[in-house]
Amino acid sequence: MQAPRNTFKRRLAAGEVLNGFWLSLASPVASEALSLAGFDWLLFDGEHAPVDVAGIQPLLQAAATGTAAAVVRPAWNDKVLIKRLLDIGAQTLLVPFVQTADEAAAAVSASRYPPHGVRGVAGATRASRYGLTDDYFAVANQEICVLVQVETGEALARLEEIAAVEGVDGVFIGPSDLAASMGHLGRPGHPEVQQALEDAARRIAATGKAPGILATNAADARRYLGWGYRFVAAGVDLGVMVGGARSMLQAVRAAD
Ligand SMILES: O=C(O)C(=O)C[C@H](O)[C@@H](O)CO
């Protein structure tokens, strides 16, 4: 049996635009259903969603039903967390709060087996199909995709250095944290923040790495795609659910 290959990484490297969706519900049912909905990728949030490594595994198992690639965000840029997420089968990681090239290099190193990194070795994991694959250790390093999250003004100033780190496949801008760092907490739509997001897409693309971002509605997602972002999460499951439920309730009340 062959070890899993990372089609998300290959499609990103080929310059494709990949439409994603952000999952905060930490629900295997939502994960399975949304994996069938046509998105290219789903983000499983281990930073702000109420879920730990043991809770992310059933989300990955459920998402394997459909066609969307799984991207997992660890709670922090931490080599132990990264190792544990890779062992449960995550192949693409979105590493939060990367502030410097050294921090980006640490994230890459955490995701690679020696001699290319410091990932610890386990024999039978979900990642290696419980030890039943013939080639897991031969291909594991090359199948990992590392996306680093730039979400402060300081990190933005070092964007080119961070993107240049070998093994970084893409740079993802966090609009909410960037807005907060620019003095616009809760207002990612502020013109200064939006200008920074537009500039960042161009600067990341110029480094040859893929630019990514989170939108919270289709209009924002389309604008970001127009600016050159190539892996864009168009919304958040929780936001879409609550927004849809509120609209429905308003429509029902308006009919009275
Ligand atoms: O800064 C951001 O934007 C992010 O990193 C995403 C947030 O954590 C959040 O909106 C996810 O629900």
The ligand as an SDF file (V2000), in Angstrom:
LIG
                    3D

 12 11  0  0  0  0  0  0  0  0999 V2000
   -6.3100   36.6620   12.0540 O   0  0  0  0  0  0  0  0  0  0  0  0
   -7.1920   35.9600   11.5280 C   0  0  0  0  0  0  0  0  0  0  0  0
   -8.0860   36.4210   10.7770 O   0  0  0  0  0  0  0  0  0  0  0  0
   -7.1460   34.5210   11.7880 C   0  0  0  0  0  0  0  0  0  0  0  0
   -6.1350   34.0020   12.1590 O   0  0  0  0  0  0  0  0  0  0  0  0
   -8.4320   33.7480   11.7180 C   0  0  0  0  0  0  0  0  0  0  0  0
   -9.0940   33.8450   13.0700 C   0  0  0  0  0  0  0  0  0  0  0  0
   -8.3770   33.0540   13.9710 O   0  0  0  0  0  0  0  0  0  0  0  0
  -10.5700   33.4840   13.1440 C   0  0  0  0  0  0  0  0  0  0  0  0
  -11.3360   34.3600   12.4320 O   0  0  0  0  0  0  0  0  0  0  0  0
  -10.9210   32.0800   12.8600 C   0  0  0  0  0  0  0  0  0  0  0  0
  -12.2820   31.8270   13.1380 O   0  0  0  0  0  0  0  0  0  0  0  0
  1  2  2  0
  2  3  1  0
  2  4  1  0
  4  5  2  0
  4  6  1  0
  6  7  1  0
  7  8  1  0
  7  9  1  0
  9 10  1  0
  9 11  1  0
 11 12  1  0
M  END
$$$$
